[in-house]
Each structure stands twice: as structure tokens, then as C-alpha cells.
Amino acid sequence: MKKESRHRLLWVSVFAVAMGWFEAALVVYLRMLYMPEGFAFPLPPFPSEIAAIELGREAATLLMLLAVGMLAGRTPLERFGWFMFSFGVWDIVYYIGLKVALGWPDSLLTWDLLFLLPVPWIGPVLAPVLVSLGLIAACLVIVRQQDTGKPLQPTLPFWIAEVLCGLIIIGSFVIDHPKAFEPGALERFRWEVFLAGYLPGLGLFAWVWRRAYNRVS
């Protein structure tokens, strides 16, 4: 990785780590206010005005991460890569922050409320962490290939396939979302659905990476 890219990596990491800790601190306060006995399913009802504010906060978080990617990247693909990197680091540091502050989650298999747009996303902590690790790795590959003069050249069918894989992953998080409000309803995560999107998505990206890596300059 070139010096310029290492410089970007440093400062995008600094931003994402700080933002992850900031997000964890905010959630600590929210849990103290609305879940003083600790976070657990089924989820309690939230005041409608608070729910609306939370939706806006989540949208603003995504825009902040996207803005960092737009500023850090040199090409459209690299900008998307830095967005993925900042998202992944932010998400992992968020869970580290909660573990330090609250001793939660108890394990990587602890269920969490992941997102609220457009419906609640639920799943064990391990699932979003795996997604985040994949996003971080993808960014580093994109930047490395750009620096070596053999940039990735994904085609439209590749993007369509990756979007479909992403939608399958999202589906694994939202398919059982009504059960988040029902006592004792969360029995198991749909790992078969998650992996049906996650593994092909990784495989497709690895295939495009291999083509770029083996391409003659």
C-alpha cells in the first residue's frame, strides 16, 4: 500500500473508531433511560417521537460514513471501498465500546437490535461483525489493487449479483422482526439465509480480485 493510501487508512480509521465509541456512548445513555434493567428481548415499546429521532440518527450515521468515503477515495470504486471500511470499523468498535462500558454483549451469539430502517433488524452480534470484517477486507483489497495499477474492474452483472447477496443478508435480519416484540419468540437466527448471501458475496468478490491480481499490466 502506497504512503498516500496508508495516510488515508490512518485517518479514516481514526474517524471510524471515534464514531464507533461515540455511538456506543449514546446507546449506553439510551439504555439507561429506556432499559434500566438491561437490554433484552422482547423489546419494550418506544415513544413515537423517540423512534422518529432514532430513525433520523441512523440515516445521519450512514450519511456521515458515506461522506468520509467520498472524501477519502480517488475513484468511485475506492470511495465506496472507504465507505465500507469506515462502516465496518465503526460497527466493530461500537460493540467493543458496549462491552467495555456495560459488559454487553455476553457473547457473539447474543441477540441485538441492529437497525431500524425500514423495520427493525435483529440478529446475533456475530452476524453484523462478520459483515463488517468482509467490508473491511474488501476495502483493503480495492485500495491495494488501485495502488498496484491493477484496479478491480467489476461488471454490471457482478454488481447485480452482489446487491442480491446483500439483500439476502438483510432478509436474514428482518424476516423475523415481529418476533422481537413477542416474549420468548426468538429461538434461532436464520443462519442458512445469512450464509446464502454472505458466502456467495465473498466468493464473487474473490473471483473479481483474482482476475485483477492475475491481469498483465
C-alpha positions as CSV (number, residue, x, y, z in Angstrom):
1,M,0.0,0.0,0.0
2,K,1.4,3.4,-1.0
3,K,2.2,6.1,1.6
4,E,-0.8,8.2,0.4
5,S,-3.1,5.2,0.9
6,R,-1.6,4.5,4.3
7,H,-2.3,8.1,5.3
8,R,-5.9,7.7,4.2
9,L,-6.2,4.4,6.1
10,L,-4.9,6.1,9.3
11,W,-7.4,9.0,9.3
12,V,-10.4,7.0,8.1
13,S,-9.6,4.6,10.9
14,V,-9.4,7.4,13.4
15,F,-12.7,8.8,12.3
16,A,-14.4,5.4,12.4
17,V,-13.0,4.4,15.8
18,A,-14.1,7.7,17.3
19,M,-17.5,7.4,15.7
20,G,-17.9,3.9,17.0
21,W,-17.1,4.9,20.5
22,F,-19.4,7.9,20.2
23,E,-22.2,5.6,19.1
24,A,-21.6,3.2,21.9
25,A,-21.7,6.0,24.5
26,L,-25.0,7.3,23.1
27,V,-26.5,3.8,23.3
28,V,-25.3,3.5,26.9
29,Y,-27.4,6.6,27.7
30,L,-30.4,5.3,25.8
31,R,-30.3,2.0,27.6
32,M,-30.0,3.7,31.0
33,L,-33.1,5.8,30.1
34,Y,-35.3,3.2,28.5
35,M,-33.9,-0.1,29.6
36,P,-32.6,0.5,33.2
37,E,-32.7,-3.3,33.9
38,G,-30.6,-4.1,30.9
39,F,-31.1,-4.7,27.2
40,A,-33.2,-7.8,26.5
41,F,-35.9,-9.2,24.2
42,P,-38.8,-8.7,23.8
43,L,-38.2,-5.1,23.1
44,P,-40.2,-2.6,25.1
45,P,-42.4,0.0,23.2
46,F,-40.7,3.3,22.5
47,P,-42.4,6.7,22.4
48,S,-43.2,7.5,18.8
49,E,-41.2,10.8,18.9
50,I,-38.1,9.0,20.2
51,A,-38.4,6.3,17.5
52,A,-38.6,9.0,14.8
53,I,-35.5,10.7,16.2
54,E,-33.7,7.3,16.2
55,L,-34.6,6.8,12.6
56,G,-33.1,10.1,11.7
57,R,-30.0,9.4,13.7
58,E,-29.4,6.2,11.9
59,A,-29.9,7.8,8.5
60,A,-27.4,10.6,9.5
61,T,-24.9,8.0,10.6
62,L,-24.9,6.4,7.2
63,L,-24.5,9.8,5.5
64,M,-21.5,10.6,7.7
65,L,-19.8,7.3,6.8
66,L,-20.6,7.9,3.1
67,A,-19.2,11.4,3.3
68,V,-15.9,10.0,4.6
69,G,-15.8,7.6,1.8
70,M,-16.4,10.3,-0.8
71,L,-13.6,12.4,0.7
72,A,-11.1,9.6,1.0
73,G,-11.4,7.8,-2.3
74,R,-9.8,8.7,-5.6
75,T,-12.2,6.7,-7.9
76,P,-15.9,5.8,-7.5
77,L,-15.0,2.2,-6.5
78,E,-12.4,3.4,-4.0
79,R,-14.9,5.9,-2.5
80,F,-17.3,3.0,-2.0
81,G,-14.5,1.0,-0.5
82,W,-13.6,3.6,2.1
83,F,-17.3,3.8,2.9
84,M,-17.3,0.1,3.5
85,F,-14.2,0.3,5.6
86,S,-15.5,3.1,7.8
87,F,-18.8,1.3,8.3
88,G,-17.0,-2.0,9.3
89,V,-14.6,-0.4,11.7
90,W,-17.4,1.8,13.2
91,D,-19.7,-1.2,13.8
92,I,-17.0,-3.4,15.4
93,V,-15.7,-0.6,17.7
94,Y,-19.4,0.1,18.6
95,Y,-19.6,-3.4,20.1
96,I,-16.2,-3.1,21.8
97,G,-17.4,0.1,23.4
98,L,-20.6,-1.5,24.7
99,K,-18.5,-4.4,26.1
100,V,-16.2,-2.0,27.9
101,A,-19.0,0.2,29.2
102,L,-21.7,-2.3,30.0
103,G,-20.1,-5.8,29.8
104,W,-22.5,-6.5,27.0
105,P,-22.9,-8.5,24.8
106,D,-22.3,-11.6,26.8
107,S,-21.1,-13.4,23.7
108,L,-21.0,-13.1,19.9
109,L,-24.2,-15.1,19.8
110,T,-26.1,-12.5,21.9
111,W,-29.1,-11.1,20.1
112,D,-29.1,-7.4,19.3
113,L,-31.3,-4.8,17.7
114,L,-29.1,-3.9,14.7
115,F,-31.0,-1.3,12.8
116,L,-34.4,0.3,12.5
117,L,-34.8,1.3,8.8
118,P,-37.3,0.5,7.4
119,V,-38.2,-2.2,10.0
120,P,-36.2,-3.5,13.0
121,W,-33.2,-5.6,12.1
122,I,-32.4,-8.3,14.6
123,G,-29.7,-11.0,14.9
124,P,-26.8,-12.3,16.9
125,V,-23.8,-9.9,17.2
126,L,-21.7,-12.3,15.3
127,A,-23.6,-11.7,12.1
128,P,-23.0,-8.0,11.7
129,V,-19.4,-8.5,12.8
130,L,-18.9,-11.0,10.0
131,V,-20.3,-8.5,7.6
132,S,-18.1,-5.7,8.9
133,L,-15.0,-7.9,8.6
134,G,-15.9,-8.6,5.0
135,L,-16.4,-4.9,4.2
136,I,-13.0,-4.0,5.8
137,A,-11.2,-6.7,3.8
138,A,-12.9,-5.7,0.6
139,C,-11.8,-2.1,1.0
140,L,-8.2,-3.1,1.7
141,V,-8.2,-5.2,-1.5
142,I,-9.7,-2.4,-3.6
143,V,-7.1,0.1,-2.4
144,R,-4.2,-2.3,-2.8
145,Q,-5.2,-3.2,-6.3
146,Q,-5.6,0.5,-7.1
147,D,-2.1,1.2,-5.8
148,T,-0.5,-1.6,-7.8
149,G,-2.0,-0.4,-11.1
150,K,-4.3,-3.4,-11.4
151,P,-7.6,-2.0,-10.2
152,L,-10.6,-4.2,-9.8
153,Q,-12.9,-4.0,-12.8
154,P,-16.3,-5.2,-11.6
155,T,-19.0,-5.5,-14.3
156,L,-22.7,-4.8,-14.1
157,P,-23.6,-8.5,-13.6
158,F,-21.2,-8.5,-10.7
159,W,-22.9,-5.5,-9.0
160,I,-26.3,-7.0,-9.6
161,A,-25.2,-10.3,-8.0
162,E,-23.6,-8.5,-5.0
163,V,-26.7,-6.4,-4.4
164,L,-28.8,-9.6,-4.5
165,C,-26.4,-11.2,-1.9
166,G,-26.7,-8.1,0.2
167,L,-30.5,-8.2,0.1
168,I,-30.4,-11.8,1.2
169,I,-28.3,-10.9,4.1
170,I,-30.7,-8.1,5.0
171,G,-33.5,-10.5,4.7
172,S,-32.0,-12.8,7.3
173,F,-32.1,-9.8,9.7
174,V,-35.6,-8.6,9.0
175,I,-37.5,-11.8,8.3
176,D,-38.4,-12.4,11.9
177,H,-38.5,-8.8,13.1
178,P,-42.1,-9.1,14.5
179,K,-40.8,-11.7,17.0
180,A,-38.6,-9.0,18.6
181,F,-41.7,-7.8,20.4
182,E,-43.1,-11.2,21.4
183,P,-42.0,-12.9,24.7
184,G,-39.9,-16.0,24.1
185,A,-40.3,-15.8,20.3
186,L,-36.6,-15.6,19.3
187,E,-35.5,-19.2,19.1
188,R,-32.8,-19.2,16.4
189,F,-31.3,-16.9,13.8
190,R,-31.7,-17.8,10.1
191,W,-28.1,-18.6,9.6
192,E,-29.0,-20.6,6.4
193,V,-30.4,-17.4,4.9
194,F,-27.5,-15.2,6.1
195,L,-24.9,-17.6,4.7
196,A,-26.8,-17.9,1.4
197,G,-26.0,-14.3,0.9
198,Y,-22.7,-13.9,2.7
199,L,-20.7,-16.7,1.2
200,P,-21.6,-16.2,-2.5
201,G,-20.9,-12.4,-1.9
202,L,-17.4,-13.2,-0.7
203,G,-16.8,-15.7,-3.4
204,L,-17.8,-13.3,-6.2
205,F,-15.6,-10.6,-4.8
206,A,-12.7,-13.0,-4.5
207,W,-13.2,-14.0,-8.1
208,V,-13.0,-10.4,-9.3
209,W,-10.0,-9.9,-7.1
210,R,-8.2,-12.9,-8.7
211,R,-8.9,-11.6,-12.2
212,A,-7.4,-8.2,-11.3
213,Y,-4.5,-9.8,-9.5
214,N,-3.5,-12.0,-12.4
215,R,-4.1,-9.4,-15.1
216,V,-0.9,-8.5,-17.0
217,S,-0.1,-4.8,-16.6
